[in-house]
Amino acid sequence: MIFELRAEAERRSSKFEVQRLRAPDSNCDTLMDALPARRWWRRWFGARAERAAERFLVKKGYRILKRNFVCPLGELDLVALDGQEVVFVEVRSTQSEDPDRAAASVDARKQHRLTNLALFFLRKNRLLDRAARFDVLSVNWPENHGEPEIHHHCRAFEASGDFQMYS
């Protein structure tokens, strides 16, 4: 049904005019109209939170090694140095009043994935001899506030799987 609506929307749109279609018996816009805008907003909101988290860490004396490290296993938000220790930082952002809710969203599956990503990063950059840890920064953007509230969960979780051999 959605693909039919998308095809119909593409047929009806022109360079100068884009028509919005509604699915029959629905208050929702079509997938073509609704999802790209939401994805765009989530990317913008996440990037904004990552920039705020980076500024926060730099003020605390961390040295940022890599932003948005991408490899075949996924993406690391921030990789930093705290003294001689490599810190893998997962940034979670929210508009809710409970900042710990965002940090709690880093479940066991996500922790395992971050562990594998960290090991990939350490191997690639020949840093296996360095101590490493995982931090979670919860960035809360309350309404009508210009600056975010940032909660730093240092050593938020322990490495899992193969990574334990190196720590």
C-alpha positions as CSV (number, residue, x, y, z in Angstrom):
1,M,0.0,0.0,0.0
2,I,2.7,2.4,0.9
3,F,4.7,1.7,-2.2
4,E,1.6,2.4,-4.3
5,L,1.2,5.7,-2.6
6,R,4.9,6.5,-3.1
7,A,4.6,5.7,-6.8
8,E,1.4,7.8,-7.0
9,A,3.2,10.7,-5.2
10,E,6.1,10.5,-7.6
11,R,3.8,10.6,-10.6
12,R,1.9,13.6,-9.2
13,S,4.9,15.6,-8.2
14,S,6.8,17.9,-10.5
15,K,9.9,20.1,-10.2
16,F,7.9,23.0,-8.9
17,E,5.2,21.4,-6.9
18,V,5.1,18.4,-4.5
19,Q,1.7,17.2,-3.4
20,R,1.2,15.5,-0.1
21,L,-0.9,12.3,-0.1
22,R,-2.8,10.8,2.8
23,A,-3.2,7.1,3.1
24,P,-6.9,6.1,2.9
25,D,-8.5,5.9,6.4
26,S,-5.4,7.3,8.0
27,N,-4.3,10.5,9.7
28,C,-0.7,9.7,8.8
29,D,1.2,11.2,5.8
30,T,2.7,8.8,3.4
31,L,6.0,7.1,4.1
32,M,7.6,9.3,1.5
33,D,6.6,12.4,3.2
34,A,6.8,11.5,6.9
35,L,10.0,9.4,7.3
36,P,12.6,11.5,5.5
37,A,11.6,14.5,7.6
38,R,11.8,12.5,10.8
39,R,15.1,10.9,9.8
40,W,16.5,14.3,9.0
41,W,15.4,15.6,12.4
42,R,16.8,12.7,14.3
43,R,20.2,13.0,12.5
44,W,20.2,16.8,13.2
45,F,19.3,16.2,16.9
46,G,21.9,13.5,17.3
47,A,24.6,15.5,15.6
48,R,23.8,18.5,17.9
49,A,24.0,16.3,21.0
50,E,27.3,14.8,19.8
51,R,28.8,18.3,19.3
52,A,27.6,19.3,22.8
53,A,29.1,16.1,24.2
54,E,32.4,16.8,22.5
55,R,32.6,20.3,23.9
56,F,31.8,18.9,27.4
57,L,34.6,16.4,27.2
58,V,37.1,18.9,25.8
59,K,36.3,21.2,28.8
60,K,37.0,18.3,31.1
61,G,40.5,17.9,29.5
62,Y,39.8,15.0,27.2
63,R,41.5,14.9,23.8
64,I,39.1,13.9,21.0
65,L,40.8,11.3,18.7
66,K,37.8,10.5,16.4
67,R,34.3,11.6,15.7
68,N,31.8,9.3,14.2
69,F,34.2,6.5,13.5
70,V,32.6,4.2,10.9
71,C,33.6,0.7,10.0
72,P,31.9,-2.4,8.7
73,L,30.7,-3.2,12.3
74,G,28.9,0.1,12.8
75,E,29.7,3.5,14.2
76,L,31.4,4.9,17.4
77,D,30.1,8.4,18.4
78,L,33.3,9.7,19.9
79,V,36.7,8.2,20.7
80,A,38.8,10.3,23.2
81,L,41.9,10.2,25.4
82,D,41.6,10.8,29.1
83,G,45.3,10.8,30.1
84,Q,46.6,7.6,28.6
85,E,43.3,5.8,28.6
86,V,41.3,5.4,25.4
87,V,37.6,6.3,26.1
88,F,34.8,5.1,23.8
89,V,31.9,7.4,24.3
90,E,28.3,6.6,23.4
91,V,26.2,9.8,23.2
92,R,22.5,9.4,23.9
93,S,20.2,12.4,23.5
94,T,16.6,13.0,24.7
95,Q,14.1,15.8,25.2
96,S,12.5,14.0,28.2
97,E,12.9,15.1,31.8
98,D,14.6,11.9,32.8
99,P,18.2,11.9,31.5
100,D,19.0,8.4,32.9
101,R,16.4,7.0,30.5
102,A,18.6,7.8,27.6
103,A,21.6,6.2,29.2
104,A,19.7,3.1,30.1
105,S,18.9,2.6,26.4
106,V,22.5,1.2,26.0
107,D,21.4,-2.4,26.6
108,A,23.5,-5.6,26.6
109,R,23.2,-6.0,22.8
110,K,24.4,-2.4,22.2
111,Q,27.2,-2.9,24.7
112,H,28.4,-6.0,22.9
113,R,28.3,-4.1,19.6
114,L,30.2,-1.2,21.0
115,T,32.8,-3.6,22.5
116,N,33.4,-5.2,19.0
117,L,33.6,-1.7,17.5
118,A,36.2,-0.6,20.1
119,L,38.3,-3.7,19.5
120,F,38.2,-3.0,15.8
121,F,39.3,0.6,16.4
122,L,42.1,-0.4,18.8
123,R,43.4,-3.1,16.4
124,K,43.3,-0.7,13.4
125,N,45.1,2.0,15.2
126,R,47.6,-0.3,17.0
127,L,46.4,0.8,20.5
128,L,45.8,-2.6,22.0
129,D,48.4,-1.9,24.6
130,R,46.4,1.1,26.0
131,A,43.8,0.9,28.8
132,A,40.3,1.5,27.5
133,R,36.9,2.1,28.9
134,F,33.3,2.8,27.9
135,D,31.5,6.0,28.9
136,V,27.9,7.1,28.2
137,L,27.0,10.7,27.9
138,S,23.3,11.4,28.3
139,V,22.5,14.8,26.7
140,N,19.1,16.1,27.8
141,W,17.6,19.1,25.9
142,P,14.8,20.4,28.1
143,E,12.2,22.6,26.4
144,N,13.0,26.4,26.5
145,H,16.6,25.9,27.5
146,G,19.5,27.0,25.2
147,E,22.1,24.7,26.8
148,P,21.7,20.9,27.4
149,E,22.1,19.1,30.6
150,I,24.8,16.5,30.3
151,H,25.2,13.5,32.5
152,H,28.5,11.7,32.3
153,H,28.4,8.0,33.1
154,C,32.1,7.2,33.5
155,R,32.9,3.4,33.1
156,A,29.2,2.9,32.2
157,F,29.8,-0.8,31.4
158,E,32.5,-3.4,31.1
159,A,33.7,-4.8,27.9
160,S,32.2,-8.1,26.8
161,G,33.3,-11.0,24.6
162,D,36.8,-11.1,23.0
163,F,37.7,-7.6,24.3
164,Q,38.2,-8.9,27.8
165,M,41.4,-10.7,26.7
166,Y,43.0,-7.3,26.0
167,S,41.9,-5.4,29.1
